[in-house]
Amino acid sequence: MKTKASKKTDPGMSGKGLKKKKDMSDSSRESEHLLQSIIHGFSIPAFVIGKDHKIIHWNKALEQLSKIPMNEIVGTNEQWRAFYAEERPCMADLLVDGISERIPKWYEGKYAKSDLLEEAYEATDFFPDLGDSGRWLRFTAAAIKDSKGELVGAVETLEDITERMSAEMSRRESEQRLFSIIEGSPVAAFVIGLDHKVIYWNRALEQLSKIPSEDVIGTTQHWRAFYAKDRPCMADLLVNQSLETIPEWYKGVSKSKLLDETFEAEGFFPDLGINGRWLRFTAASIRSSQGILVGAIETLEDFTERKSTERRLVESEKRLNSIFQGFSIPAFVIGKDHKVILWNRALEHLTKIPAEDMIGTDQQWRAFYGEERPCMADLLVDSAVKNISKWYTGKYRKFDVDEETFEATDFFPELGKKGRWLRFTAAIIRDSQGELVGAVETLEDITEQKLAEAALKTSGPKKG
């Protein structure tokens, strides 16, 4: 009778299998650490949730912003605690549930679909429960898909625009998750290794640079997106650990207030796009679990439209100032803080006080009175219309054309050698949202007219 030969286990093969399993485990842990390093390297607050709505990553910048430590919230579905007083979905939760059509219910009039990516939305809102006095945030949520196109979670980035604005991205728990997060982020970004070769080049950067990822990944030619000739990007300087040379290449660079080994700068890139683009960019070092430098990530925000708006505003202000200075009628403008913003040449001539002595101060009263007291423009800025009668009894009236405009006539003994008669008008200035931002006061010297009227009265026929 034959007995079945028992299978012998090759001790050598068993050892190789265990080693391979251990290598895979080490690789997975290293990949996870690199993922966390990149996420925690973001200067913009961000969190990642899985399909079960539980938090996978909660970065250091978000710890700083929310005051909620990572180890207290990772693994829970309580991301709402950072932003709201009671439980409600964040935008990322809506994307994870595949119910983007419900976004208007929660963010009516505050959101827009991303121009760069599909399945991504951005919004701006005020969060009264964030911080001591509430914070304004611009936030973006994007779905995360795996290599098969299956939804695996969502990433939400938040930019505190109470101080200033930008968005960051997160990465996934594995190499594929890292790729998905960077790919799914609406913020243009790339990652390089120690050899300066591009590891990741996301779709947002493809859109911005018009260079497809396959043309640049594995090369050291990321500079092509921003410059006409070969030169280092900020990420290259971090990889070279040439921190002292960063200011030589990037004027106005600053260290991040939130993270170590992170630098921020902005500038105009004439070789980007047809007419050049303004970019705000952040570069952060990426380190392994042993603290060894392994690369750098650079994120780039295109704020060309905002810069153009600012430039148009400056040009508009210059034109306004030019027109204002050209007025033949003396006039001045004050802000909400009562400080003089504009003081035209006609008013310089009338008061003998040069604009440089007055602009930036709240001493407009010096031109008209012997001691400090409000001008009519000051009363309008303080919304103290009821006090106009106190200071200008019997001398003022509401202007017919505008209900927020008043005019008055008075004699100013301190003005000039013998005093002057002025007819003056003050009007509130409001911004495009209707908010009060200041007041303008114009003054007409009617001394000659008053003297003529007085002379006419004295020279009239006497009663017998």
Secondary structure, 3 states (H helix, E strand, C coil): CCCCCCCCCCHHHHHHHHHHHHHHHHHHHHHHHHHHHHHHHCCCCEEEEECCCCEEEECHHHHHHHCCCHHHHCCCCCHHHHCCCCCCCCHHHHHHCCCHHHHHHHHCCCEEECCCCCCEEEEEEEECCCCCCCEEEEEEEEEEECCCCCEEEEEEEEEECCCCCCCCCCCCCCHHHHHHHHHHCCCEEEEEECCCCEEEECHHHHHHHCCCHHHHECCCCHHHHCCCCCCCCHHHHHHCCCHHHHHHHCCCCEECCCCCCEEEEEEEECCCCCCCEEEEEEEEEEECCCCCEEEEEEEEEECHHHHHHHHHHHHHHHHHHHHHHHCCCCEEEEECCCCEEEECHHHHHHHCCCHHHHCCCCCHHHHCCCCCCCCHHHHHHCCCHHHHHHHCCCCEEECCCCCCEEEEEEEECCCCCCCEEEEEEEEEEECCCCCEEEEEEEEEECHHHHHHHHHHHHCCCCCC
